[in-house]
Amino acid sequence: MTFVKTIKWRWVLIINLILFVFSCLEIIYLAKHGSKDEYNTLRISNIAYSITMFILLLKIGNIKFIDKRLKPRASTFGIYLIHQIIIIRLLPEIFKWNKWNFTTFSLFENIGYSILRFLLVYGIAFILTQLILKTRFKWVVGG
């Protein structure tokens, strides 16, 4: 935390923005070169972006509203465990009815699609985790 506190806000934000752009450009590059799932790869740009985002979150610190409402210390592990099942098993069932093909989307349609996927996956995983935490099986999701 001593190191994080010494970094100026401006630099954390600038570096985060630059690495976010590089990560997006790498996705575009992979899509144009035939990648089957360019969103689900261990890319150097995405790893670097994740690290700087983590530093940004450390710099922001504790947000009381989020702590009280979402209880991240109790639900994060459960969301982590459940989200991949939702992405692999449930999302294809949700989006197959309308022939959603993100490779044909415009930039804004792709952004909207990504936000919709995030909201669905996070929302369902969060609700399932909260429900499991109210049962005697809460140990399964870290409770």
N, C-alpha and C positions, 0 to 999 in steps of 0.2 A: 504493500500500500504506500510505502514511502516513495517508491519509484513512480507509482501512478500519480501521486499528489504533485510530483515535481513537473509532470508534463503539462504544458499549457493546453487549455481547452481548444484553442484555435487549431493546434497541431493535431490533436486527437480527431477533431471533426474533419479536417482537411485530408488526413491520411485515410480515415474511414471512407470518405467519399471517393477518393482515388481508387482504393482497393475494391470498393463496391463496383465502380465503373469497369475496372479490369476484370472482375469476376463475371459481370454481365457480358463483356466483350468475348471472354473465353467461352461462355455458353453459346453465343452467336457463332463463333468460330467452329466449335464442335458440331453444332447443328448443321452448318453448311458443309461439313466434311463427313457427314453420314453417321454421326453418333446416334445410337438407339435411345439413349437416356442421358443426355448431357446435363440434366439437373441433378442426377444421382451419381456423381463421380467425386473422387477425392482430387480436387484440382488445387494446385499450388495457390492460385489467386484466392480461392474460396477459403483455404486454410488461413492465409495471411489476413484476409478480411475478418474471419471469425475471431482471430486473436485480437485484432484491433477493436472489434466490437465488444469483446469481453473487457478490454481495458476501458472502453467508454462506459460500459455498465458499472464497472468498479468505481469509476470516477463519479458517476451519477450518485451512487450509493443507494441506501434504502429508501424506497418509496412507500410511505405508510398506507396509502390507499390500496396499492397492489398487495401488500402484506396482509391487510385485514380481509380483503375480498377474495383474492385468488389463492392465498396461502401457498406460495411457491415452494416453501420448504417441505410441505406435506404432499404436494401434488406433482412436482416436477418429475420425480422418478417414475411414477405411474404413467404420466403423459409420455415420457421417453419410451417406456416399454410398450405402450398401446399404439402409439402413432404409426409405427411401421406396419402393423397389422391392418390398420385402417387404410393406409396408402396402398398396400398391395392387394387387399381383398375387397374393400368397400368402394373406394374411389372408381375403379374400373366399372363397377356395377352402376354407380350413380351417373357417370358420364357416357356410358355406351349408348344410351337411348337417343342421343342427339348427334352422334358421330363427331364428337369434339376432337379436333386435330390441331393441337397448338402449333404445329409446324406451318400451318396455313394462316395463322392469326397475324394481325398487324401488331405493332408494338403495344398499343393501348389495350387491345384485346388480350394479348399475352399477359400484360400486367394485371388486368382484371381477372383473368383465369387463375393466375398465381395467387392473387389475394383471396379469391373464392376458395381455392383448394386449401390455403392456409386456414381460413376461417372454419371451413368444414372439418378438417382434420383436427385442429386444435380444440375446437368446440366439442366435438364428439369425444375426443380423448380426455378432455377435462371433465366432461360430464360422467363418463364411464369411471374415471379415477375417483371422482367424488362419491359416486355410488358404491364403488368397491370399498372405499375408506369407511363407509358406514356399516360394513358387515364384519363378520369375524374373520374374513379372508383378507383383511386390510394389510396383513403382512406381505402379501403377494406384490403389492405396489409400494412397499416401503413404509407402511403405516404402523 
